[in-house]
Amino acid sequence: MSQPQLSDLYDALVVGAGAAGLYAALCLPRHYRVGLISKDALALSASDWAQGGIAAAIAPEDSPELHIHDTLQAGAGLCDREAVEFLVCQASQCIESLVDLGVEFDRHGTQLALTLEAAHSRRRVLHAADTTGRAVVSILGERVLQCPHITTIPAAFALSLWLHPYTGACQGVSVAYQGQIRWIRARAVILATGGGGQVFAQTTNPALSTGDGVAIAYRAGALLRDLEFFQFHPTALTKTGAPHFLISEAVRGEGAHLVDAQGRRFAFDYHPQGELAPRDVVSRAIFSHLQATAAPHVWLDLRPIPRETIQKRFPNILQVCQHWGIDIFSEPISVAPAAHYWMGGIATDLQSRTSIPGLYAVGETASTGVHGANRLASNSLLECIVFGAQLAHLELLPVLDEGTTQQKVEVMLEALPAPEQLEAIATSLKALMWQSAGICRSAEVLQAAIAELSELQQEFEQLPSTQFFQNLQPGTLVQFPFPECDRTLRLWGETWNLLEIGQLILKSAVFRQESRGGHYRSDFSQTSTTWQTHTLIQNDRWWQSVPIPD
Ligand SMILES: Cc1cc2nc3c(=O)[nH]c(=O)nc-3n(C[C@H](O)[C@H](O)[C@H](O)COP(=O)(O)OP(=O)(O)OC[C@H]3O[C@@H](n4cnc5c(N)ncnc54)[C@H](O)[C@@H]3O)c2cc1C
């Protein structure tokens, strides 16, 4: 099949084809010429892996006020109330829109079925068995492909933003595609590149979650926010050789027990809600318990859940566990925490605008203010849809310098770094981040990690052509002798981005001298009112926002 052509100019260019990017592309005005690029095939994204569901207060016994309350509680004082109200109040309309597009959520009779998840006070999580994300993005992908005004370009890797030299506005991106680096002009760029879980050795995120959007926005001088807040999911499959497959919270909502090697429900030692306490509490409970007992994992026992419920609600978990030799009807699953969701990101407003004119961010790469210090389960798919929908109101910047031609530079294959060199740096980084900025942090360990990471950055900068790519002048068209160079260049770009976000997370974690939500400091183990502020980052500057009202 012939590969799609990447044009030199779009009205709006969406980078990322998860729930946020797909929905944003669908909502953009239809008279715009829209490009949608993704570094993998359209079907690959973290959104596709989302299991539990999408939250919306639609039950008669529920209300937006309760959903707002639960979200603010989980966010531990750092949510922006206005953003939370916006999210929750748009939820039912967005669910209707998804249903109209053809998304088939589970139903009880004619009513949409709702389940309970941790820290939700009501049953409000819509689901499609335990593959909700796939049910959503497969339909969104189909609808996007039916739109003649949207061109989808898979296997295109966005390397950097292209800012106008005089106005500072975003006027496009550089993209590695089919053996070239090209500069693509767009009157609006929408980053929807997802999370950054791959910066940690243990993560539930897919390989593509390398924090590219945050890294490239940071280099362009965008305002970032709250990067120290990472959610560690308590229950990822922990078995030699198996990936850290997420065992959804919904199984605990349906009655599964978290137990230790003696079969004791130890989570109640740490919080009165036991295994249904907020995620950070359960993750830390497991972490502390593992440290105290020197065990490699704890157990998640699904046997209290009726067999038919497991078969109907969790077919994917059932199948994956079977694949790894675990019969969940007769034995518990070995689990431990893993990095799962990045609350921090590129600071955006209610219209998904960043601090750079012409640059927008949606989905996990954005920091809209709805998650605060800790995300309420199933609010992130909702955030992708609600904030993606705001692109319907996007107004384009005027095009300047449209006639600039690209200057061609030939680069020889020998000049690229070897993939093994890049992989070795990334592996060291991930181990370092897991040990130093995982569930439990301290200034001493974080400072040592910052120094070690700087050495990895220096090693990276010595690799062939790295300085050339890092300092590529806008408009320079780089031609590689073979299209296969794309793979290496993507790996190079992802490694650069992982190093960047690793350093940003470490510095943000040192900066915040308290514990709150997804950020726990053993040397500042209490929450402090003087830190009821966002961490703001721009270029080399870290500072606290004005206090966030209760
Ligand atoms: C296992 C798992 C289960 C989850 N379960 C739930 C759940 O039940 N409910 C819930 O609300 N949330 C859940 N989440 C979180 C939720 O899935 C994500 O927060 C959300 O899907 C992120 O969507 P996104 O569109 O922002 O990014 P993604 O879905 O990750 O999409 C990112 C896109 O950006 C592209 N991209 C990235 N970098 C580049 C680049 N440099 N150039 C070009 N393209 C690029 C990728 O190719 C991809 O298309 C879960 C997450 C995981 C990992």
The ligand as a Tripos MOL2 file, in Angstrom:
@<TRIPOS>MOLECULE
LIG
   53    58     1     0     0
SMALL
NO_CHARGES

@<TRIPOS>ATOM
      1 C1         -2.6940    0.2630   30.6480 C.3       1 LIG1
      2 C2         -3.4340    1.5540   30.7930 C.ar      1 LIG1
      3 C3         -4.7520    1.5620   31.2170 C.ar      1 LIG1
      4 C4         -5.4430    2.7620   31.3600 C.ar      1 LIG1
      5 N1         -6.7580    2.7390   31.7290 N.ar      1 LIG1
      6 C5         -7.4460    3.9040   31.7650 C.ar      1 LIG1
      7 C6         -8.8460    3.9090   32.0190 C.ar      1 LIG1
      8 O1         -9.4640    2.8730   32.2100 O.2       1 LIG1
      9 N2         -9.4860    5.1080   32.0460 N.ar      1 LIG1
     10 C7         -8.8480    6.2940   31.8290 C.ar      1 LIG1
     11 O2         -9.4860    7.3470   31.8640 O.2       1 LIG1
     12 N3         -7.5220    6.3010   31.5730 N.ar      1 LIG1
     13 C8         -6.8180    5.1490   31.5210 C.ar      1 LIG1
     14 N4         -5.4850    5.1720   31.2400 N.ar      1 LIG1
     15 C9         -4.8600    6.4500   30.9230 C.3       1 LIG1
     16 C10        -5.2910    6.8700   29.5320 C.3       1 LIG1
     17 O3         -5.3310    5.7320   28.7100 O.3       1 LIG1
     18 C11        -4.3340    7.8760   28.9340 C.3       1 LIG1
     19 O4         -4.1080    8.9270   29.8120 O.3       1 LIG1
     20 C12        -4.9210    8.4610   27.6600 C.3       1 LIG1
     21 O5         -5.3690    7.4260   26.8350 O.3       1 LIG1
     22 C13        -3.8860    9.2830   26.9430 C.3       1 LIG1
     23 O6         -4.3890    9.5760   25.6780 O.3       1 LIG1
     24 P1         -3.6020   10.5410   24.7140 P.3       1 LIG1
     25 O7         -4.4190   10.6620   23.4850 O.co2     1 LIG1
     26 O8         -3.2110   11.7480   25.4330 O.co2     1 LIG1
     27 O9         -2.2340    9.7470   24.3880 O.3       1 LIG1
     28 P2         -1.9990    8.3150   23.7390 P.3       1 LIG1
     29 O10        -3.2350    7.5340   23.6820 O.co2     1 LIG1
     30 O11        -0.8290    7.7280   24.4050 O.co2     1 LIG1
     31 O12        -1.5840    8.6670   22.2430 O.3       1 LIG1
     32 C14        -0.3560    9.2880   21.9690 C.3       1 LIG1
     33 C15        -0.2260    9.4420   20.4640 C.3       1 LIG1
     34 O13         0.8500   10.3310   20.1850 O.3       1 LIG1
     35 C16         1.6950    9.7820   19.1880 C.3       1 LIG1
     36 N5          3.0290   10.3650   19.3960 N.ar      1 LIG1
     37 C17         3.7320   10.4580   20.5450 C.ar      1 LIG1
     38 N6          4.8970   11.1020   20.3300 N.ar      1 LIG1
     39 C18         4.9320   11.4220   19.0100 C.ar      1 LIG1
     40 C19         5.8820   12.0770   18.1730 C.ar      1 LIG1
     41 N7          7.0500   12.5420   18.6380 N.pl3     1 LIG1
     42 N8          5.5890   12.2200   16.8610 N.ar      1 LIG1
     43 C20         4.4240   11.7420   16.3540 C.ar      1 LIG1
     44 N9          3.4860   11.1090   17.1050 N.ar      1 LIG1
     45 C21         3.7450   10.9560   18.4160 C.ar      1 LIG1
     46 C22         1.6010    8.2860   19.4010 C.3       1 LIG1
     47 O14         1.9910    7.6070   18.2230 O.3       1 LIG1
     48 C23         0.1040    8.1530   19.7210 C.3       1 LIG1
     49 O15        -0.6220    8.1480   18.5150 O.3       1 LIG1
     50 C24        -4.7860    3.9800   31.0960 C.ar      1 LIG1
     51 C25        -3.4590    3.9750   30.6710 C.ar      1 LIG1
     52 C26        -2.7840    2.7760   30.5130 C.ar      1 LIG1
     53 C27        -1.3600    2.7920   30.0500 C.3       1 LIG1
@<TRIPOS>BOND
     1     1     2 1
     2     2     3 ar
     3     2    52 ar
     4     3     4 ar
     5     4     5 ar
     6     4    50 ar
     7     5     6 ar
     8     6     7 ar
     9     6    13 1
    10     7     8 2
    11     7     9 ar
    12     9    10 ar
    13    10    11 2
    14    10    12 ar
    15    12    13 ar
    16    13    14 ar
    17    14    15 1
    18    14    50 ar
    19    15    16 1
    20    16    17 1
    21    16    18 1
    22    18    19 1
    23    18    20 1
    24    20    21 1
    25    20    22 1
    26    22    23 1
    27    23    24 1
    28    24    25 2
    29    24    26 1
    30    24    27 1
    31    27    28 1
    32    28    29 2
    33    28    30 1
    34    28    31 1
    35    31    32 1
    36    32    33 1
    37    33    34 1
    38    33    48 1
    39    34    35 1
    40    35    36 1
    41    35    46 1
    42    36    37 ar
    43    36    45 ar
    44    37    38 ar
    45    38    39 ar
    46    39    40 ar
    47    39    45 ar
    48    40    41 1
    49    40    42 ar
    50    42    43 ar
    51    43    44 ar
    52    44    45 ar
    53    46    47 1
    54    46    48 1
    55    48    49 1
    56    50    51 ar
    57    51    52 ar
    58    52    53 1
@<TRIPOS>SUBSTRUCTURE
     1 LIG1         1 GROUP 0 **** ****
